[in-house]
């Protein structure tokens, strides 16, 4: 076989390998990496006033909340009056039925049905360390750069650009 035929065959092979590599990397990148970075690096917000007011737990009953730790916790009763913080307690990082959750209970005459809760919460898997959150974002950036390298290196090595007059 002559050199031109071997080069053409190698160019096609490199293009196929690069194409398959990029498709596989994009599939992993879009679902596995990008899908979870927002959950592990950003606080989520819960607002029960959006149509799903909760039922007040009975005196001494503990009720689970969305997320593993809560901040900016506000309780408003049916009359629109804010419930005084002395009438409720929250606890973070509680394990209930094998799940890591935040809990709360309400006591006192202000705790009447229905109650509306608003709070920010850390989803399970949230990275509490600021450096870790920064690294999680950098992982996505470097994964995107790696996808670009996988696509470009075979084309540059094969001399494909020279065949197009560049």
Secondary structure, DSSP 4 states (H G I P E B T S, - for coil): --HHHHHHHHHHHHHHHHHHHHHHHHHHIIIIIHHHHHHHHS-EEEETTTT-PBPPPPTT--EEESSSEEEEEEEE-TTSPBPPGGGEEEEEEEEETTEEEEEEEE-STT--SSBEEEEEEEPTT---SHHHHHHHHHHHHHHHHHHHHHHHHHHHHHTHHHHTT-
